[in-house]
Amino acid sequence: MKIAVFVDHFPSNTQTFVLHQILGIATSGHELTILSRRKGKSNTAPSPLIKQHKLMERIVHLPPNPDTTLGKALTVLSSFKSFTGMFLLVRIVYLRVAQRGLGGNSFITWLSDALFLSHNKFRFDIVHAQFGMLGAYAERLRHIGALNGKIITSFRGYDTIKHLNIYPGDYRFLVKNGDGFLPVCQYFKDWLIENNCSASRIFVLRSGIDLNSLSFKPSAFADQESSIELIAIGRFVEKKGFEYLVDAIGILAREKARNFHLSIVGDGPNKELLLNKIRNQGLEQHVSLVGLLTHSDLLQKLAESHAILVPSITASDGDQEGIPNVAKEAMALGTPVIASRHSGTPELITDKETGLLVPERDADAIAKALEYLIKNPNEVSAMRDRARHKVESEYDIRALNADLIAYYEKIASR
């Protein structure tokens, strides 16, 4: 099969779940193309697996959008050089005027991408769009004749409620005409069905982790005089819920409980908000904001921590998580997880069986969960073992990539 993986940009160090799927395709014997809207950008070195498997040689970048009036005019004029170009121009105008369906992309973006794809005469059996908005774009490109192949779309989180709050109706064509849908959790499958997607075209494919690189080495809780090292990982955005972690540490500090230290690894637009919250509560000795780390350094820090906190919330704009990969990696390493009952997370964690669950936006519950971990070492030990078994049985990337290839073959044969 000729398989195109459609991404916004590549490489991306924050989307290891996409890289794992791409590697699975690259080693499957099928012909892989990485169709990328933009060149990758990263603040850390790309994964060595990209070089090892020569993935940069498989990238096709769509052309950058012209940013001048002259450039835009030339793009439109270029469509008149051939019958195909004029045909694409008419179809895009029809989408924009008659069906109001450009999904947040500019007219010039549509025309530029359509002309590029048509000119290069790409032929794919499968086009796997890695987020919902890319699936909607790919489906429309196919509709106007610029792209071919069966369209399969993954749904992962921010491309669900948040996207439709901004672009209502953007998935109308996709759910009607798309060939396959791969939500990362049952929660998103239910959401797709609620949004008029046929259940027969939906297959829940969870994001996997590389268990071979994650040795089970639980960190013992320190003695009474030592600090409990906690970690949280992710972009500094509202849906991560990090502000409630700071409040939880503040509660424990005021109660003079065991000495806790929390490292929040990442960066993002809410950095100053978090720093102000830390300063206002006098928690500079208890909470540190750590910058971006390479994936290997992040896993090392995660393995050395006594617990990871994943307090995800539904943001005010509807943004949500799927099932956070950092929670799966922690479970594989033997690091206990405290997470909120959010989106698909309860599909991964059963309270007091494979981790601890707390309500969203509840700092008191987070503080109590941390106290539970300290006071119940035997239960925590058993919890760690069950958590490792959970990810081994349901989140092994090799097994999930085999399921993905089997799904491609099923859709391609229809």
Contacts in CASP RR format, 6 or more apart in sequence:
PFRMAT RR
TARGET T0000
AUTHOR 0000-0000-0000
METHOD contacts of the structure
MODEL  1
MKIAVFVDHFPSNTQTFVLHQILGIATSGHELTILSRRKGKSNTAPSPLI
KQHKLMERIVHLPPNPDTTLGKALTVLSSFKSFTGMFLLVRIVYLRVAQR
GLGGNSFITWLSDALFLSHNKFRFDIVHAQFGMLGAYAERLRHIGALNGK
IITSFRGYDTIKHLNIYPGDYRFLVKNGDGFLPVCQYFKDWLIENNCSAS
RIFVLRSGIDLNSLSFKPSAFADQESSIELIAIGRFVEKKGFEYLVDAIG
ILAREKARNFHLSIVGDGPNKELLLNKIRNQGLEQHVSLVGLLTHSDLLQ
KLAESHAILVPSITASDGDQEGIPNVAKEAMALGTPVIASRHSGTPELIT
DKETGLLVPERDADAIAKALEYLIKNPNEVSAMRDRARHKVESEYDIRAL
NADLIAYYEKIASR
1 30 0 8 1.000
1 31 0 8 1.000
1 125 0 8 1.000
1 126 0 8 1.000
1 408 0 8 1.000
1 409 0 8 1.000
1 412 0 8 1.000
2 30 0 8 1.000
2 31 0 8 1.000
2 33 0 8 1.000
2 123 0 8 1.000
2 124 0 8 1.000
2 125 0 8 1.000
2 126 0 8 1.000
3 25 0 8 1.000
3 30 0 8 1.000
3 31 0 8 1.000
3 32 0 8 1.000
3 33 0 8 1.000
3 124 0 8 1.000
3 125 0 8 1.000
3 126 0 8 1.000
3 128 0 8 1.000
3 408 0 8 1.000
4 33 0 8 1.000
4 34 0 8 1.000
4 35 0 8 1.000
4 122 0 8 1.000
4 124 0 8 1.000
4 126 0 8 1.000
4 127 0 8 1.000
4 128 0 8 1.000
5 18 0 8 1.000
5 21 0 8 1.000
5 22 0 8 1.000
5 25 0 8 1.000
5 32 0 8 1.000
5 33 0 8 1.000
5 34 0 8 1.000
5 35 0 8 1.000
5 128 0 8 1.000
5 130 0 8 1.000
6 35 0 8 1.000
6 127 0 8 1.000
6 128 0 8 1.000
6 129 0 8 1.000
6 130 0 8 1.000
6 134 0 8 1.000
6 135 0 8 1.000
6 137 0 8 1.000
6 138 0 8 1.000
7 15 0 8 1.000
7 18 0 8 1.000
7 34 0 8 1.000
7 35 0 8 1.000
7 36 0 8 1.000
7 37 0 8 1.000
7 130 0 8 1.000
7 134 0 8 1.000
8 36 0 8 1.000
8 37 0 8 1.000
8 38 0 8 1.000
8 130 0 8 1.000
8 131 0 8 1.000
8 134 0 8 1.000
9 36 0 8 1.000
9 37 0 8 1.000
9 38 0 8 1.000
9 39 0 8 1.000
9 40 0 8 1.000
9 41 0 8 1.000
10 18 0 8 1.000
10 34 0 8 1.000
10 36 0 8 1.000
10 40 0 8 1.000
10 55 0 8 1.000
10 59 0 8 1.000
11 19 0 8 1.000
11 40 0 8 1.000
11 42 0 8 1.000
11 46 0 8 1.000
11 47 0 8 1.000
11 50 0 8 1.000
11 55 0 8 1.000
11 56 0 8 1.000
12 18 0 8 1.000
12 19 0 8 1.000
12 40 0 8 1.000
12 41 0 8 1.000
12 42 0 8 1.000
13 42 0 8 1.000
13 43 0 8 1.000
13 44 0 8 1.000
13 46 0 8 1.000
13 47 0 8 1.000
13 292 0 8 1.000
13 294 0 8 1.000
13 295 0 8 1.000
14 235 0 8 1.000
15 130 0 8 1.000
16 47 0 8 1.000
16 295 0 8 1.000
16 325 0 8 1.000
17 156 0 8 1.000
17 207 0 8 1.000
17 208 0 8 1.000
17 325 0 8 1.000
18 130 0 8 1.000
19 47 0 8 1.000
19 49 0 8 1.000
19 50 0 8 1.000
20 207 0 8 1.000
20 208 0 8 1.000
20 209 0 8 1.000
20 210 0 8 1.000
20 397 0 8 1.000
20 401 0 8 1.000
21 128 0 8 1.000
21 130 0 8 1.000
21 401 0 8 1.000
21 404 0 8 1.000
22 32 0 8 1.000
22 34 0 8 1.000
22 55 0 8 1.000
23 49 0 8 1.000
23 53 0 8 1.000
23 55 0 8 1.000
23 401 0 8 1.000
24 397 0 8 1.000
24 401 0 8 1.000
24 404 0 8 1.000
24 405 0 8 1.000
25 32 0 8 1.000
25 401 0 8 1.000
25 404 0 8 1.000
25 405 0 8 1.000
26 32 0 8 1.000
26 53 0 8 1.000
26 55 0 8 1.000
26 58 0 8 1.000
27 53 0 8 1.000
28 401 0 8 1.000
28 405 0 8 1.000
30 405 0 8 1.000
30 408 0 8 1.000
32 58 0 8 1.000
33 58 0 8 1.000
33 60 0 8 1.000
33 122 0 8 1.000
33 124 0 8 1.000
34 55 0 8 1.000
34 58 0 8 1.000
34 59 0 8 1.000
34 60 0 8 1.000
35 60 0 8 1.000
35 62 0 8 1.000
35 122 0 8 1.000
35 127 0 8 1.000
36 59 0 8 1.000
36 60 0 8 1.000
36 61 0 8 1.000
36 62 0 8 1.000
37 61 0 8 1.000
37 62 0 8 1.000
37 113 0 8 1.000
37 134 0 8 1.000
38 61 0 8 1.000
38 62 0 8 1.000
38 64 0 8 1.000
39 61 0 8 1.000
43 267 0 8 1.000
43 292 0 8 1.000
44 292 0 8 1.000
44 293 0 8 1.000
44 294 0 8 1.000
45 294 0 8 1.000
47 295 0 8 1.000
49 55 0 8 1.000
50 56 0 8 1.000
60 120 0 8 1.000
60 122 0 8 1.000
62 112 0 8 1.000
62 113 0 8 1.000
62 116 0 8 1.000
62 117 0 8 1.000
63 112 0 8 1.000
63 113 0 8 1.000
63 116 0 8 1.000
65 106 0 8 1.000
65 108 0 8 1.000
65 109 0 8 1.000
65 112 0 8 1.000
66 72 0 8 1.000
66 74 0 8 1.000
66 75 0 8 1.000
66 108 0 8 1.000
66 112 0 8 1.000
72 108 0 8 1.000
75 108 0 8 1.000
75 111 0 8 1.000
75 112 0 8 1.000
75 115 0 8 1.000
76 89 0 8 1.000
76 108 0 8 1.000
76 111 0 8 1.000
78 85 0 8 1.000
78 115 0 8 1.000
79 85 0 8 1.000
79 86 0 8 1.000
79 88 0 8 1.000
79 89 0 8 1.000
79 111 0 8 1.000
79 115 0 8 1.000
80 86 0 8 1.000
80 89 0 8 1.000
84 118 0 8 1.000
85 114 0 8 1.000
85 115 0 8 1.000
85 118 0 8 1.000
88 111 0 8 1.000
88 114 0 8 1.000
88 115 0 8 1.000
88 118 0 8 1.000
88 144 0 8 1.000
88 145 0 8 1.000
88 146 0 8 1.000
89 111 0 8 1.000
91 143 0 8 1.000
91 144 0 8 1.000
91 145 0 8 1.000
92 102 0 8 1.000
92 107 0 8 1.000
92 110 0 8 1.000
92 111 0 8 1.000
92 114 0 8 1.000
92 144 0 8 1.000
95 101 0 8 1.000
95 102 0 8 1.000
95 110 0 8 1.000
95 140 0 8 1.000
95 143 0 8 1.000
95 144 0 8 1.000
96 102 0 8 1.000
96 107 0 8 1.000
101 140 0 8 1.000
101 170 0 8 1.000
101 173 0 8 1.000
102 110 0 8 1.000
102 140 0 8 1.000
103 133 0 8 1.000
103 136 0 8 1.000
103 137 0 8 1.000
103 140 0 8 1.000
103 167 0 8 1.000
103 170 0 8 1.000
104 167 0 8 1.000
104 170 0 8 1.000
105 137 0 8 1.000
110 140 0 8 1.000
113 141 0 8 1.000
113 146 0 8 1.000
114 141 0 8 1.000
114 144 0 8 1.000
114 145 0 8 1.000
114 146 0 8 1.000
115 146 0 8 1.000
117 141 0 8 1.000
117 146 0 8 1.000
117 147 0 8 1.000
118 145 0 8 1.000
118 146 0 8 1.000
122 147 0 8 1.000
122 148 0 8 1.000
123 148 0 8 1.000
123 149 0 8 1.000
124 147 0 8 1.000
124 148 0 8 1.000
124 149 0 8 1.000
125 149 0 8 1.000
125 150 0 8 1.000
125 408 0 8 1.000
125 412 0 8 1.000
126 149 0 8 1.000
126 150 0 8 1.000
126 152 0 8 1.000
126 408 0 8 1.000
126 411 0 8 1.000
126 412 0 8 1.000
127 138 0 8 1.000
127 142 0 8 1.000
127 147 0 8 1.000
127 149 0 8 1.000
127 150 0 8 1.000
127 151 0 8 1.000
127 152 0 8 1.000
128 152 0 8 1.000
128 153 0 8 1.000
128 154 0 8 1.000
128 408 0 8 1.000
129 135 0 8 1.000
129 137 0 8 1.000
129 138 0 8 1.000
129 151 0 8 1.000
129 152 0 8 1.000
129 153 0 8 1.000
129 154 0 8 1.000
130 154 0 8 1.000
130 156 0 8 1.000
131 153 0 8 1.000
131 154 0 8 1.000
131 155 0 8 1.000
131 156 0 8 1.000
131 158 0 8 1.000
131 159 0 8 1.000
132 153 0 8 1.000
132 154 0 8 1.000
132 155 0 8 1.000
132 159 0 8 1.000
132 163 0 8 1.000
132 171 0 8 1.000
132 174 0 8 1.000
133 159 0 8 1.000
133 163 0 8 1.000
133 167 0 8 1.000
133 170 0 8 1.000
134 153 0 8 1.000
135 151 0 8 1.000
135 153 0 8 1.000
135 174 0 8 1.000
136 153 0 8 1.000
136 170 0 8 1.000
136 171 0 8 1.000
136 173 0 8 1.000
136 174 0 8 1.000
138 147 0 8 1.000
138 151 0 8 1.000
138 153 0 8 1.000
139 151 0 8 1.000
139 173 0 8 1.000
139 174 0 8 1.000
139 177 0 8 1.000
139 178 0 8 1.000
140 173 0 8 1.000
141 147 0 8 1.000
142 148 0 8 1.000
142 149 0 8 1.000
142 151 0 8 1.000
143 173 0 8 1.000
143 177 0 8 1.000
150 179 0 8 1.000
150 180 0 8 1.000
150 411 0 8 1.000
150 412 0 8 1.000
150 414 0 8 1.000
151 174 0 8 1.000
151 177 0 8 1.000
151 178 0 8 1.000
151 179 0 8 1.000
151 180 0 8 1.000
152 178 0 8 1.000
152 179 0 8 1.000
152 180 0 8 1.000
152 181 0 8 1.000
152 182 0 8 1.000
152 407 0 8 1.000
152 408 0 8 1.000
152 411 0 8 1.000
153 174 0 8 1.000
153 178 0 8 1.000
153 180 0 8 1.000
153 181 0 8 1.000
153 182 0 8 1.000
154 182 0 8 1.000
154 183 0 8 1.000
154 184 0 8 1.000
154 205 0 8 1.000
155 181 0 8 1.000
155 182 0 8 1.000
155 183 0 8 1.000
155 184 0 8 1.000
155 188 0 8 1.000
155 191 0 8 1.000
155 192 0 8 1.000
156 184 0 8 1.000
156 188 0 8 1.000
156 207 0 8 1.000
156 322 0 8 1.000
157 184 0 8 1.000
157 188 0 8 1.000
157 319 0 8 1.000
157 320 0 8 1.000
157 321 0 8 1.000
157 322 0 8 1.000
157 343 0 8 1.000
158 239 0 8 1.000
158 319 0 8 1.000
158 320 0 8 1.000
160 188 0 8 1.000
160 191 0 8 1.000
160 320 0 8 1.000
161 191 0 8 1.000
161 314 0 8 1.000
161 318 0 8 1.000
161 319 0 8 1.000
161 320 0 8 1.000
162 315 0 8 1.000
162 317 0 8 1.000
162 318 0 8 1.000
162 319 0 8 1.000
162 320 0 8 1.000
163 170 0 8 1.000
164 170 0 8 1.000
164 171 0 8 1.000
164 195 0 8 1.000
165 317 0 8 1.000
165 318 0 8 1.000
166 317 0 8 1.000
171 195 0 8 1.000
175 181 0 8 1.000
175 192 0 8 1.000
175 195 0 8 1.000
175 196 0 8 1.000
175 197 0 8 1.000
175 198 0 8 1.000
176 196 0 8 1.000
178 201 0 8 1.000
179 201 0 8 1.000
179 411 0 8 1.000
179 414 0 8 1.000
180 201 0 8 1.000
180 202 0 8 1.000
180 203 0 8 1.000
180 411 0 8 1.000
181 192 0 8 1.000
181 197 0 8 1.000
181 201 0 8 1.000
181 202 0 8 1.000
181 203 0 8 1.000
182 202 0 8 1.000
182 203 0 8 1.000
182 204 0 8 1.000
182 205 0 8 1.000
182 404 0 8 1.000
182 407 0 8 1.000
183 189 0 8 1.000
183 191 0 8 1.000
183 192 0 8 1.000
183 202 0 8 1.000
183 204 0 8 1.000
183 205 0 8 1.000
184 204 0 8 1.000
184 205 0 8 1.000
184 206 0 8 1.000
184 207 0 8 1.000
184 322 0 8 1.000
184 323 0 8 1.000
185 204 0 8 1.000
185 206 0 8 1.000
185 322 0 8 1.000
185 323 0 8 1.000
185 343 0 8 1.000
185 344 0 8 1.000
185 347 0 8 1.000
186 204 0 8 1.000
186 344 0 8 1.000
186 347 0 8 1.000
187 322 0 8 1.000
187 343 0 8 1.000
187 344 0 8 1.000
187 347 0 8 1.000
188 322 0 8 1.000
188 343 0 8 1.000
188 344 0 8 1.000
189 199 0 8 1.000
189 202 0 8 1.000
189 204 0 8 1.000
192 202 0 8 1.000
193 199 0 8 1.000
193 202 0 8 1.000
203 407 0 8 1.000
205 400 0 8 1.000
205 403 0 8 1.000
205 404 0 8 1.000
205 407 0 8 1.000
206 323 0 8 1.000
206 394 0 8 1.000
206 395 0 8 1.000
206 400 0 8 1.000
207 323 0 8 1.000
207 325 0 8 1.000
207 328 0 8 1.000
207 395 0 8 1.000
207 400 0 8 1.000
208 325 0 8 1.000
208 328 0 8 1.000
208 395 0 8 1.000
208 396 0 8 1.000
208 397 0 8 1.000
208 400 0 8 1.000
209 325 0 8 1.000
209 328 0 8 1.000
209 329 0 8 1.000
209 332 0 8 1.000
209 391 0 8 1.000
209 395 0 8 1.000
209 396 0 8 1.000
209 397 0 8 1.000
210 397 0 8 1.000
211 332 0 8 1.000
211 391 0 8 1.000
211 392 0 8 1.000
211 395 0 8 1.000
211 396 0 8 1.000
211 397 0 8 1.000
213 299 0 8 1.000
214 299 0 8 1.000
214 329 0 8 1.000
214 332 0 8 1.000
214 333 0 8 1.000
215 333 0 8 1.000
216 332 0 8 1.000
216 333 0 8 1.000
216 334 0 8 1.000
216 384 0 8 1.000
216 388 0 8 1.000
217 303 0 8 1.000
217 333 0 8 1.000
217 334 0 8 1.000
218 333 0 8 1.000
218 334 0 8 1.000
218 335 0 8 1.000
218 381 0 8 1.000
218 384 0 8 1.000
219 229 0 8 1.000
219 303 0 8 1.000
219 304 0 8 1.000
219 305 0 8 1.000
219 306 0 8 1.000
219 334 0 8 1.000
219 335 0 8 1.000
221 228 0 8 1.000
221 306 0 8 1.000
221 373 0 8 1.000
221 374 0 8 1.000
221 377 0 8 1.000
221 380 0 8 1.000
222 228 0 8 1.000
222 229 0 8 1.000
222 306 0 8 1.000
224 258 0 8 1.000
226 259 0 8 1.000
227 258 0 8 1.000
227 259 0 8 1.000
227 260 0 8 1.000
227 261 0 8 1.000
228 258 0 8 1.000
228 259 0 8 1.000
228 260 0 8 1.000
228 261 0 8 1.000
228 306 0 8 1.000
228 307 0 8 1.000
228 370 0 8 1.000
228 374 0 8 1.000
229 261 0 8 1.000
229 263 0 8 1.000
229 304 0 8 1.000
229 305 0 8 1.000
229 306 0 8 1.000
230 249 0 8 1.000
230 260 0 8 1.000
230 261 0 8 1.000
230 262 0 8 1.000
230 263 0 8 1.000
230 305 0 8 1.000
230 306 0 8 1.000
230 307 0 8 1.000
230 308 0 8 1.000
230 309 0 8 1.000
230 370 0 8 1.000
231 262 0 8 1.000
231 263 0 8 1.000
231 264 0 8 1.000
231 265 0 8 1.000
231 301 0 8 1.000
231 302 0 8 1.000
231 305 0 8 1.000
231 307 0 8 1.000
231 308 0 8 1.000
231 309 0 8 1.000
231 335 0 8 1.000
232 240 0 8 1.000
232 242 0 8 1.000
232 245 0 8 1.000
232 262 0 8 1.000
232 263 0 8 1.000
232 264 0 8 1.000
232 265 0 8 1.000
232 308 0 8 1.000
232 309 0 8 1.000
232 310 0 8 1.000
232 311 0 8 1.000
233 264 0 8 1.000
233 265 0 8 1.000
233 266 0 8 1.000
233 298 0 8 1.000
233 302 0 8 1.000
233 308 0 8 1.000
233 326 0 8 1.000
234 240 0 8 1.000
234 264 0 8 1.000
234 265 0 8 1.000
234 266 0 8 1.000
234 326 0 8 1.000
235 266 0 8 1.000
235 267 0 8 1.000
235 268 0 8 1.000
236 242 0 8 1.000
236 264 0 8 1.000
236 266 0 8 1.000
236 267 0 8 1.000
236 268 0 8 1.000
236 269 0 8 1.000
236 270 0 8 1.000
236 271 0 8 1.000
236 273 0 8 1.000
236 274 0 8 1.000
236 289 0 8 1.000
237 268 0 8 1.000
237 269 0 8 1.000
237 270 0 8 1.000
237 315 0 8 1.000
237 319 0 8 1.000
238 270 0 8 1.000
238 313 0 8 1.000
238 315 0 8 1.000
238 316 0 8 1.000
238 317 0 8 1.000
238 319 0 8 1.000
239 312 0 8 1.000
239 313 0 8 1.000
239 314 0 8 1.000
239 315 0 8 1.000
239 318 0 8 1.000
239 319 0 8 1.000
239 320 0 8 1.000
239 321 0 8 1.000
240 311 0 8 1.000
240 312 0 8 1.000
240 313 0 8 1.000
241 311 0 8 1.000
241 312 0 8 1.000
241 313 0 8 1.000
241 340 0 8 1.000
241 361 0 8 1.000
242 264 0 8 1.000
242 270 0 8 1.000
242 274 0 8 1.000
242 311 0 8 1.000
243 270 0 8 1.000
243 273 0 8 1.000
243 274 0 8 1.000
243 277 0 8 1.000
244 311 0 8 1.000
244 313 0 8 1.000
244 361 0 8 1.000
244 362 0 8 1.000
244 363 0 8 1.000
244 366 0 8 1.000
245 262 0 8 1.000
245 264 0 8 1.000
245 287 0 8 1.000
245 309 0 8 1.000
245 311 0 8 1.000
245 363 0 8 1.000
245 366 0 8 1.000
246 262 0 8 1.000
246 274 0 8 1.000
246 277 0 8 1.000
246 278 0 8 1.000
246 281 0 8 1.000
246 283 0 8 1.000
246 287 0 8 1.000
247 277 0 8 1.000
247 281 0 8 1.000
247 363 0 8 1.000
248 309 0 8 1.000
248 363 0 8 1.000
248 364 0 8 1.000
248 366 0 8 1.000
248 367 0 8 1.000
248 370 0 8 1.000
249 260 0 8 1.000
249 262 0 8 1.000
249 283 0 8 1.000
249 286 0 8 1.000
249 287 0 8 1.000
249 367 0 8 1.000
250 281 0 8 1.000
250 283 0 8 1.000
250 286 0 8 1.000
251 363 0 8 1.000
251 364 0 8 1.000
251 367 0 8 1.000
252 258 0 8 1.000
252 260 0 8 1.000
252 367 0 8 1.000
252 370 0 8 1.000
252 371 0 8 1.000
253 260 0 8 1.000
253 281 0 8 1.000
253 283 0 8 1.000
253 286 0 8 1.000
255 367 0 8 1.000
257 371 0 8 1.000
258 374 0 8 1.000
259 286 0 8 1.000
260 286 0 8 1.000
260 370 0 8 1.000
261 285 0 8 1.000
261 286 0 8 1.000
261 287 0 8 1.000
261 288 0 8 1.000
262 286 0 8 1.000
262 287 0 8 1.000
262 288 0 8 1.000
262 309 0 8 1.000
263 288 0 8 1.000
263 290 0 8 1.000
263 301 0 8 1.000
263 305 0 8 1.000
264 274 0 8 1.000
264 287 0 8 1.000
264 288 0 8 1.000
264 289 0 8 1.000
264 290 0 8 1.000
265 290 0 8 1.000
265 291 0 8 1.000
265 292 0 8 1.000
265 293 0 8 1.000
265 298 0 8 1.000
265 301 0 8 1.000
266 289 0 8 1.000
266 290 0 8 1.000
266 291 0 8 1.000
266 292 0 8 1.000
266 293 0 8 1.000
267 291 0 8 1.000
267 292 0 8 1.000
271 289 0 8 1.000
274 289 0 8 1.000
275 289 0 8 1.000
278 284 0 8 1.000
278 287 0 8 1.000
278 289 0 8 1.000
290 301 0 8 1.000
293 301 0 8 1.000
299 329 0 8 1.000
299 333 0 8 1.000
302 308 0 8 1.000
302 326 0 8 1.000
302 329 0 8 1.000
302 330 0 8 1.000
302 333 0 8 1.000
302 335 0 8 1.000
303 333 0 8 1.000
303 334 0 8 1.000
303 335 0 8 1.000
305 335 0 8 1.000
306 335 0 8 1.000
306 336 0 8 1.000
306 373 0 8 1.000
307 335 0 8 1.000
307 336 0 8 1.000
307 337 0 8 1.000
307 338 0 8 1.000
307 370 0 8 1.000
307 373 0 8 1.000
308 326 0 8 1.000
308 327 0 8 1.000
308 330 0 8 1.000
308 335 0 8 1.000
308 336 0 8 1.000
308 337 0 8 1.000
308 338 0 8 1.000
309 338 0 8 1.000
309 339 0 8 1.000
309 366 0 8 1.000
310 324 0 8 1.000
310 326 0 8 1.000
310 327 0 8 1.000
310 337 0 8 1.000
310 338 0 8 1.000
310 339 0 8 1.000
310 340 0 8 1.000
310 345 0 8 1.000
311 338 0 8 1.000
311 339 0 8 1.000
311 340 0 8 1.000
311 358 0 8 1.000
311 360 0 8 1.000
311 366 0 8 1.000
312 320 0 8 1.000
312 321 0 8 1.000
312 324 0 8 1.000
312 339 0 8 1.000
312 340 0 8 1.000
312 342 0 8 1.000
312 343 0 8 1.000
312 345 0 8 1.000
312 360 0 8 1.000
313 340 0 8 1.000
313 342 0 8 1.000
313 360 0 8 1.000
313 361 0 8 1.000
314 320 0 8 1.000
314 342 0 8 1.000
314 343 0 8 1.000
314 360 0 8 1.000
320 342 0 8 1.000
320 343 0 8 1.000
321 342 0 8 1.000
321 343 0 8 1.000
321 344 0 8 1.000
321 345 0 8 1.000
322 343 0 8 1.000
322 344 0 8 1.000
322 345 0 8 1.000
323 343 0 8 1.000
323 344 0 8 1.000
323 345 0 8 1.000
323 347 0 8 1.000
323 348 0 8 1.000
324 339 0 8 1.000
324 345 0 8 1.000
327 337 0 8 1.000
327 339 0 8 1.000
327 345 0 8 1.000
327 348 0 8 1.000
327 349 0 8 1.000
328 348 0 8 1.000
328 391 0 8 1.000
328 395 0 8 1.000
330 336 0 8 1.000
330 337 0 8 1.000
331 337 0 8 1.000
331 348 0 8 1.000
331 354 0 8 1.000
331 355 0 8 1.000
331 384 0 8 1.000
331 387 0 8 1.000
331 388 0 8 1.000
331 390 0 8 1.000
331 391 0 8 1.000
332 388 0 8 1.000
332 391 0 8 1.000
332 392 0 8 1.000
334 384 0 8 1.000
334 387 0 8 1.000
334 388 0 8 1.000
336 355 0 8 1.000
336 356 0 8 1.000
336 373 0 8 1.000
336 380 0 8 1.000
336 383 0 8 1.000
336 384 0 8 1.000
336 387 0 8 1.000
337 349 0 8 1.000
337 354 0 8 1.000
337 355 0 8 1.000
337 356 0 8 1.000
337 387 0 8 1.000
338 355 0 8 1.000
338 356 0 8 1.000
338 357 0 8 1.000
338 358 0 8 1.000
338 366 0 8 1.000
338 369 0 8 1.000
338 370 0 8 1.000
338 373 0 8 1.000
339 345 0 8 1.000
339 349 0 8 1.000
339 355 0 8 1.000
339 356 0 8 1.000
339 357 0 8 1.000
339 358 0 8 1.000
340 357 0 8 1.000
340 358 0 8 1.000
340 359 0 8 1.000
340 360 0 8 1.000
340 361 0 8 1.000
340 362 0 8 1.000
341 357 0 8 1.000
341 358 0 8 1.000
341 359 0 8 1.000
341 360 0 8 1.000
342 360 0 8 1.000
345 357 0 8 1.000
346 357 0 8 1.000
348 354 0 8 1.000
348 390 0 8 1.000
348 395 0 8 1.000
349 355 0 8 1.000
349 356 0 8 1.000
349 357 0 8 1.000
349 387 0 8 1.000
350 357 0 8 1.000
351 357 0 8 1.000
352 379 0 8 1.000
352 383 0 8 1.000
353 383 0 8 1.000
353 386 0 8 1.000
354 383 0 8 1.000
354 386 0 8 1.000
354 387 0 8 1.000
354 390 0 8 1.000
355 383 0 8 1.000
355 387 0 8 1.000
356 369 0 8 1.000
356 372 0 8 1.000
356 373 0 8 1.000
358 365 0 8 1.000
358 366 0 8 1.000
358 368 0 8 1.000
358 369 0 8 1.000
359 365 0 8 1.000
373 380 0 8 1.000
END
